[in-house]
Amino acid sequence: MKLLVTGGAGFIGSNFIHYWLKNHPEDSIVNLDFLTYAGNLENLKEIEGNPNYSFVKGDILDKDLINDLVKETDTIVHFAAESHVDRSILDASAFLQTNVMGTLNLLEAAKNNGNKRFHHVSTDEVFGHLGPNDPAFNEETPYAPRSPYSASKAGSDHLVRSYFHTHQLPITISNCSNNYGPYQFPEKLIPLFITNLVEDKKLPVYGDGMQIRDWIHVDDHNRGVDMIINKGKIGETYCLGGDSEKANIEITKLILEKLGKGEEMIEYVEDRKGHDRRYAIDFTKAKMELGWEPQISFEDGMKSTVEWYLDNEEWWRNVKSGEYEKYYEKQYGRMG
C-alpha cells in the first residue's frame, strides 16, 4: 500500500510513520509537511535512508501539489493541523486555513482521483467539555467546540463526513484524547514541564491546575489509527482514549517527583480563556468493533516519556532554541 501522510514531521505524525514502517515494512510512505514551527525532520532522521520513505515539503493549501501526490496514493492519513489552543486564541486565521481549507483540498483531490481511502485524525475537543460527573465522550456526543482550534477541527470533521455522504468517499475519522510521548513539541504540558525542570525553570500551571484530561500514549493512538484504516467501517467515527483521566496538577506533581524537584517549582498563572474543565473518552466502540484498547499504562508511558526527554536533551534544546529550523532552512528553504 502507498500512503500519503500529511503532517508527518509533527509529533503524532512522525510517531505514526515510525510505527507504520515498523509494522508494515512492505508499504511505502510519502510524508507531506510544510515544516511549520512544530514540524521537525529530526523526528525522522533514523529512517531517512529507508527506500520506502520519502519526504515532500509542501502545503496542504497547494491544490496542484496535493492533486499530484494523491494521484500516486492508495490511502491518505491526514494528521496535518494547527493544534495549539493558546495560539488559536491569539490568532485563529491560520487554524481555519490549515484545518478547514487544507482538509477540503485533500478531500477534493481524493474525490477527483478515484475516491481514495481517507482517514482523518481529529480530537476530543470538538465535543466541548464535561462536568465532573458527566459520562465520557463517545461517537454520538453532539459537537460543542469551545476554542477557535476545536471549532476548526469540528469544521474539518463535518467536511470529511459530508464527502462520505455526498460523494461516497471512503472515509473514517478518529477522535482521540490528549497524546503524550517522544518527539512532542515542548510547548505542550508534559514535555514543557520535563524540559523546564532540567533547565531549572518554573512550571506554569493554569488556574488551580484541576483541569482534567484523558491521556493516551502516542503509540496506542497510532495502533488505533492502524486498526481503523485496516478494519474500520467506512463512513464511521471511532473514539480513541487512554482510560487515564488526570488533573494537570497531578501530572505536574508526578513530573516533579520523577525529576526529584519540589513543589516550589510550581508557578500558578492566569487561567487560559475559556479553558475546558474536563475531557474523557469512551472507547467502547473501538474495543467492540476493532478489538482495540490502550495497552500502555499511564505509569509506564510516563516513565518511558520522561526517560526519552532526559536521554534526548540535544533534540529538545534545538527545538526550544529554534536551531532545528535553521538547519532545515538550508535544505528546504524558509520554514512554512
C-alpha positions as CSV (number, residue, x, y, z in Angstrom):
1,M,0.0,0.0,0.0
2,K,1.1,3.5,-0.7
3,L,0.3,6.0,2.0
4,L,0.3,9.8,1.9
5,V,0.8,11.0,5.5
6,T,0.1,14.7,6.0
7,G,1.9,16.5,8.9
8,G,4.3,13.6,9.2
9,A,7.1,15.7,10.7
10,G,4.9,16.7,13.7
11,F,4.6,14.8,16.9
12,I,1.9,12.3,16.3
13,G,2.5,12.1,12.5
14,S,6.2,11.3,12.9
15,N,5.5,8.6,15.5
16,F,2.9,7.2,13.2
17,I,5.4,6.9,10.4
18,H,7.9,5.1,12.7
19,Y,5.1,2.8,13.8
20,W,3.8,2.1,10.3
21,L,7.1,1.3,8.7
22,K,8.0,-1.0,11.6
23,N,4.7,-2.9,11.4
24,H,4.1,-2.7,7.7
25,P,7.6,-2.8,6.1
26,E,6.2,-3.7,2.7
27,D,4.2,-0.4,2.5
28,S,5.6,2.9,1.3
29,I,5.0,6.3,2.8
30,V,5.2,9.8,1.4
31,N,5.4,12.4,4.2
32,L,4.0,15.8,3.2
33,D,4.7,18.5,5.7
34,F,5.1,22.3,5.4
35,L,7.6,22.4,8.2
36,T,5.8,25.0,10.3
37,Y,7.2,25.6,13.7
38,A,6.0,22.2,15.1
39,G,7.4,20.2,12.1
40,N,10.8,18.7,12.8
41,L,12.5,16.3,10.4
42,E,14.9,15.4,13.3
43,N,12.0,13.3,14.4
44,L,12.5,11.0,11.4
45,K,16.3,11.1,11.0
46,E,16.8,7.4,11.6
47,I,14.6,6.4,8.7
48,E,15.8,9.0,6.1
49,G,17.6,6.2,4.2
50,N,14.6,3.8,4.1
51,P,13.7,3.2,0.4
52,N,10.0,3.0,1.4
53,Y,10.0,6.5,2.9
54,S,10.2,9.9,1.2
55,F,9.6,13.5,2.3
56,V,8.0,16.3,0.4
57,K,8.0,19.8,1.8
58,G,4.6,21.3,0.8
59,D,1.4,23.0,2.0
60,I,-1.9,21.3,2.0
61,L,-3.3,24.6,0.7
62,D,-1.4,24.0,-2.5
63,K,-4.1,22.3,-4.7
64,D,-1.8,21.3,-7.6
65,L,0.8,19.7,-5.3
66,I,-1.9,17.9,-3.4
67,N,-3.5,16.6,-6.6
68,D,-0.2,15.3,-7.9
69,L,0.6,13.4,-4.7
70,V,-2.9,11.9,-4.2
71,K,-2.8,10.5,-7.8
72,E,0.1,8.2,-6.7
73,T,-1.5,7.3,-3.4
74,D,-3.7,4.5,-2.1
75,T,-4.6,5.9,1.3
76,I,-4.4,9.4,2.8
77,V,-3.7,9.6,6.5
78,H,-4.4,13.2,7.5
79,F,-2.6,14.5,10.6
80,A,-1.7,17.9,9.4
81,A,-3.2,20.6,11.6
82,E,-2.6,23.7,13.6
83,S,-3.3,22.3,17.1
84,H,-2.1,24.6,19.9
85,V,-5.2,26.1,21.7
86,D,-3.3,29.1,23.1
87,R,-2.1,30.1,19.6
88,S,-5.6,29.8,18.2
89,I,-6.8,32.3,20.9
90,L,-4.2,34.8,19.8
91,D,-4.9,34.4,16.0
92,A,-7.5,32.0,14.7
93,S,-6.9,32.6,10.9
94,A,-4.2,30.0,10.4
95,F,-6.3,27.4,12.1
96,L,-9.2,28.0,9.7
97,Q,-6.9,28.0,6.7
98,T,-5.0,24.8,7.5
99,N,-7.6,22.8,9.4
100,V,-10.6,23.5,7.2
101,M,-9.4,24.7,3.8
102,G,-6.5,22.3,3.8
103,T,-8.7,19.4,4.6
104,L,-11.1,20.5,1.9
105,N,-8.2,20.4,-0.7
106,L,-7.3,16.9,0.4
107,L,-10.9,15.7,0.1
108,E,-11.3,17.2,-3.3
109,A,-8.1,15.5,-4.5
110,A,-9.2,12.2,-3.1
111,K,-12.6,12.5,-4.8
112,N,-11.1,13.6,-8.1
113,N,-8.6,10.8,-8.3
114,G,-10.8,7.8,-7.9
115,N,-12.2,8.2,-4.4
116,K,-9.0,7.3,-2.5
117,R,-9.2,5.9,1.0
118,F,-9.1,8.8,3.5
119,H,-8.5,8.7,7.3
120,H,-8.9,11.9,9.2
121,V,-7.3,12.3,12.6
122,S,-9.2,14.6,15.0
123,T,-9.6,15.5,18.6
124,D,-11.9,15.0,21.6
125,E,-12.0,18.8,21.9
126,V,-14.7,19.0,19.2
127,F,-17.2,17.7,21.8
128,G,-16.7,20.6,24.2
129,H,-16.1,19.8,27.9
130,L,-17.5,17.7,30.7
131,G,-18.6,18.3,34.2
132,P,-17.1,16.2,37.0
133,N,-19.8,13.5,36.9
134,D,-20.7,13.6,33.2
135,P,-20.3,10.5,31.1
136,A,-17.3,10.4,28.8
137,F,-17.5,11.5,25.2
138,N,-18.4,8.9,22.6
139,E,-19.2,8.8,18.9
140,E,-22.7,10.0,19.5
141,T,-21.8,13.1,21.6
142,P,-23.0,16.3,20.0
143,Y,-20.3,18.7,18.8
144,A,-19.8,21.7,21.0
145,P,-16.4,23.2,20.4
146,R,-15.3,26.0,22.7
147,S,-12.0,27.3,21.3
148,P,-11.1,28.5,17.7
149,Y,-8.8,25.4,17.5
150,S,-11.6,22.9,18.3
151,A,-14.1,24.8,16.1
152,S,-11.7,24.5,13.2
153,K,-11.3,20.8,13.8
154,A,-15.1,20.4,14.2
155,G,-15.5,22.0,10.8
156,S,-13.0,19.7,9.2
157,D,-14.7,16.6,10.7
158,H,-18.0,17.8,9.3
159,L,-16.4,18.3,5.8
160,V,-14.9,14.8,5.9
161,R,-18.2,13.2,6.9
162,S,-20.1,15.2,4.2
163,Y,-17.8,13.8,1.5
164,F,-18.8,10.3,2.5
165,H,-22.5,11.1,2.3
166,T,-22.3,13.3,-0.8
167,H,-19.5,11.7,-2.9
168,Q,-19.3,8.2,-1.3
169,L,-15.6,8.9,-0.4
170,P,-14.3,6.0,1.7
171,I,-13.5,7.9,4.9
172,T,-13.0,7.2,8.5
173,I,-12.5,9.6,11.4
174,S,-10.8,9.1,14.8
175,N,-11.2,11.5,17.7
176,C,-8.5,10.9,20.3
177,S,-7.7,12.3,23.8
178,N,-4.5,14.1,24.8
179,N,-1.4,12.4,23.4
180,Y,2.0,12.2,25.1
181,G,5.3,10.5,24.2
182,P,8.5,11.1,22.3
183,Y,9.1,14.0,19.9
184,Q,6.3,16.2,21.3
185,F,6.9,19.9,20.8
186,P,7.8,21.4,24.1
187,E,5.0,23.9,24.3
188,K,2.7,21.1,25.4
189,L,2.3,20.4,29.1
190,I,4.3,17.2,29.7
191,P,7.4,18.0,27.5
192,L,7.4,21.6,28.6
193,F,7.4,20.7,32.3
194,I,10.1,18.0,31.9
195,T,12.4,20.3,30.0
196,N,11.7,23.3,32.2
197,L,12.8,21.3,35.2
198,V,16.0,20.2,33.5
199,E,16.7,23.9,32.8
200,D,15.7,24.8,36.4
201,K,12.8,26.8,35.3
202,K,9.4,27.1,36.9
203,L,6.3,25.1,35.8
204,P,3.5,27.5,34.7
205,V,0.2,25.9,35.9
206,Y,-3.0,27.4,34.6
207,G,-5.5,28.5,37.2
208,D,-5.9,25.9,40.0
209,G,-4.5,23.1,37.9
210,M,-7.6,21.0,38.3
211,Q,-8.4,20.7,34.6
212,I,-8.8,17.0,33.8
213,R,-7.6,15.3,30.6
214,D,-7.7,11.7,29.4
215,W,-4.1,10.8,28.4
216,I,-3.2,8.3,25.7
217,H,0.3,7.3,24.7
218,V,1.0,8.2,21.1
219,D,1.9,4.5,20.3
220,D,-1.5,3.4,21.5
221,H,-3.2,6.1,19.4
222,N,-1.3,5.2,16.3
223,R,-2.1,1.5,16.8
224,G,-5.7,2.5,16.9
225,V,-5.4,4.5,13.6
226,D,-3.8,1.4,12.0
227,M,-6.7,-0.7,13.1
228,I,-9.3,1.8,11.9
229,I,-7.6,2.0,8.5
230,N,-7.5,-1.8,8.1
231,K,-10.6,-2.9,10.0
232,G,-12.8,0.1,10.5
233,K,-16.2,0.5,8.8
234,I,-16.2,3.1,6.0
235,G,-18.1,6.3,7.0
236,E,-17.7,5.7,10.7
237,T,-16.0,7.6,13.5
238,Y,-14.0,5.9,16.3
239,C,-13.1,7.5,19.6
240,L,-9.6,6.5,21.0
241,G,-8.9,7.2,24.7
242,G,-6.3,6.3,27.2
243,D,-8.5,5.4,30.1
244,S,-6.3,7.7,32.2
245,E,-8.1,10.8,33.5
246,K,-5.6,13.0,35.3
247,A,-5.7,16.6,36.6
248,N,-3.0,18.9,35.3
249,I,-1.7,19.4,38.8
250,E,-1.5,15.7,39.3
251,I,0.7,15.4,36.2
252,T,2.8,18.3,37.4
253,K,3.5,16.7,40.8
254,L,4.3,13.4,39.1
255,I,6.9,15.1,36.9
256,L,8.4,16.9,39.9
257,E,8.7,13.6,41.7
258,K,10.3,11.8,38.8
259,L,12.9,14.6,38.4
260,G,13.5,15.0,42.2
261,K,12.2,18.5,42.5
262,G,9.9,20.2,45.0
263,E,6.6,22.0,44.7
264,E,8.3,25.3,45.0
265,M,8.9,24.9,41.2
266,I,5.2,25.4,40.5
267,E,4.1,28.8,39.4
268,Y,0.3,29.3,39.2
269,V,-0.6,31.6,36.3
270,E,-3.7,33.2,35.0
271,D,-6.1,30.6,33.5
272,R,-6.5,30.2,29.8
273,K,-9.5,32.0,28.3
274,G,-12.4,29.5,28.0
275,H,-10.3,26.7,29.5
276,D,-12.2,23.4,29.2
277,R,-12.5,21.7,32.6
278,R,-12.6,18.0,31.7
279,Y,-12.3,15.7,28.8
280,A,-12.8,11.9,28.8
281,I,-13.2,9.3,26.1
282,D,-15.4,6.2,26.0
283,F,-13.7,3.9,23.5
284,T,-16.2,1.0,23.8
285,K,-17.0,1.1,20.0
286,A,-13.3,0.8,19.1
287,K,-13.0,-2.1,21.5
288,M,-16.1,-3.9,20.3
289,E,-15.6,-3.4,16.6
290,L,-11.9,-3.4,16.2
291,G,-10.5,-5.2,19.3
292,W,-8.6,-2.0,20.2
293,E,-7.9,-0.7,23.7
294,P,-4.9,1.1,25.2
295,Q,-2.0,-1.2,26.1
296,I,0.4,1.2,27.7
297,S,-0.4,2.2,31.3
298,F,-0.1,5.8,32.2
299,E,2.6,4.9,34.7
300,D,4.7,3.0,32.2
301,G,4.1,5.6,29.5
302,M,5.2,8.5,31.7
303,K,8.3,6.6,32.9
304,S,9.4,6.0,29.3
305,T,8.5,9.5,28.2
306,V,10.5,11.2,31.0
307,E,13.4,9.0,30.2
308,W,13.2,9.8,26.5
309,Y,13.4,13.6,27.1
310,L,16.3,13.1,29.6
311,D,18.1,10.9,27.0
312,N,17.4,13.3,24.1
313,E,18.4,16.6,25.5
314,E,20.0,17.8,22.3
315,W,16.7,17.2,20.4
316,W,14.6,19.4,22.7
317,R,17.2,22.1,23.3
318,N,17.5,22.5,19.5
319,V,13.7,22.9,19.4
320,K,13.5,25.3,22.3
321,S,16.3,27.4,20.8
322,G,15.0,27.3,17.2
323,E,18.2,25.7,15.9
324,Y,16.2,22.9,14.3
325,E,14.6,25.5,12.0
326,K,17.9,26.9,10.8
327,Y,19.2,23.5,9.9
328,Y,16.3,22.6,7.6
329,E,16.1,26.1,6.1
330,K,19.4,25.4,4.4
331,Q,18.0,22.2,2.8
332,Y,14.3,23.1,2.2
333,G,14.2,26.9,2.3
334,R,12.2,29.0,4.7
335,M,10.1,27.2,7.2
336,G,6.4,27.2,6.5
